[in-house]
């Protein structure tokens, strides 16, 4: 019984690999087409300055999307990242203003809150075995609720020092927005983790079959814990960047970001059922959505069109994926 | 534990939590039980219950719908616009319900027809519908509604009774149908094992399609029951409704993996989560903590479910 099954399973990686690349080439073509169209239709779209603005606006969602790629590869989901961003931003603001901590220490508080939130998700998902959708739906309310309760619903933390504001609003030599290197570093880290380490292979294996992964000797609970803690850590880091970019931290910071991030991941070709997907796909998905928003704005199209087209693209992408999968199975 | 008590453990647990909360209120803040407060509580939660009935069907069929907040907004606007054309109120309500059913059918066709994952499909339709509505209305509220729109033209007292009665009728009809009708059992069958359901002659895809249509229709009804409480229809209504409703259903013990749960559980979930906010005010805490407490209740409810199996696993390993 075991031998034929193994033989049947053997070609699978090559097949999924090729399907994955098709998706990413199509996405790249989309990005090129968007760029070409908006360069023609938009004013000041095809400039280095605007490229910087697109990158700057994408960093927070990008950080969340990178971490979510690993989470979704395990077949899980994390709906709490936007709420956790809000909570981390608010507590960071409070540490700086109310406790008078230096901004570096306050930023560490923000990241620490993110890690703590991730640990809670990890414990419930990996240790108690509660479905991730439910756990993170609960923490989605919990984190945002604590942020609302803590600030009384109204308090807004501002007057962050110039050093932090530089991270969010300044430019490095060469015109690169100051926060972009953070996203690049995170992208390299997640790409190596997912595509070049045994941990990444384990993460995919869990997505294909948790039971099979367990029998293959993969420490399933520990791998699951890792991806949820990383997800929390990225939410904390994104909170720091958010506060730096906008110069304020309110309880509603990052509302709805989880949906943008999930959109980038799924548009990037990662299967919502886990196992299949890539970090570079997510980055392409992120760029496709960011260009759409920015380009429509610069070509005087209604802002709502960005959301509508993103939704249509999302359904088109999974529909196409489905067709490719069916054809390769036939 | 008797088999019945074991099967309804979650329902009993949530009922226990509710009794505890109400007991606490009796002792500390008996004013909570004032007629006006209870009435407001019922009226505010009636539309939530109607939407939660639909969500129970969808989750029982092993699906999810996160687009209902956007559907809710569109159906409310549709009701307002229909009322302004001079249609009688029953037709206005029917129109909004039909609009909801049509939106649900879009989700159903994409999920059941094309076999796409429900969470991604409804994530996409959530954004498309919300942004589409904002594009068309430009965020302007529907105003100058005819006199008979608010409270169905029954006056405030009569309108409130009608809202709660509508929710009770919907709840009772679906609770009965899910238990007693073949179609109701088919929802459980398709959700617990689609392949087995197919072998006994049920069409799981048709069942899934139907649950999305019901979800949309009930969202449309919930939108009408909410819209008539106000003078204008807000175009931004329903934001976050999906999370609220899914939370109530899950707290009530409906398994996200499909096929397990009851509408009585959903009723208890809606009641518990709906009581927490007002209870906080009466207990002298800031209402801002409402969402945190709701989140904590969700986590507590689902972890108590998982604990027994965890203990068993630990023992098995030792």
Interface residues (C-beta under 8 A of the other chain):
Chain A: X77 X124 X127 X128 X129 X130 X131 X133 X134 X135 X137 X138 X139 X140 X141 X142 X143 X144 X145 X146 X148 X149 X151 X152 X153 X259 X262 X263 X266 X272 X273 X302 X304 X305 X306 X307 X308 X310 X311 X312 X314 X315 X318 X319 X322
Chain B: X64 X110 X114 X115 X116 X117 X119 X120 X121 X123 X124 X125 X126 X127 X128 X130 X131 X132 X134 X135 X243 X246 X247 X250 X256 X257 X286 X288 X289 X290 X291 X292 X293 X294 X295 X296 X298 X299 X302 X303 X305 X306 X307 X309 X310
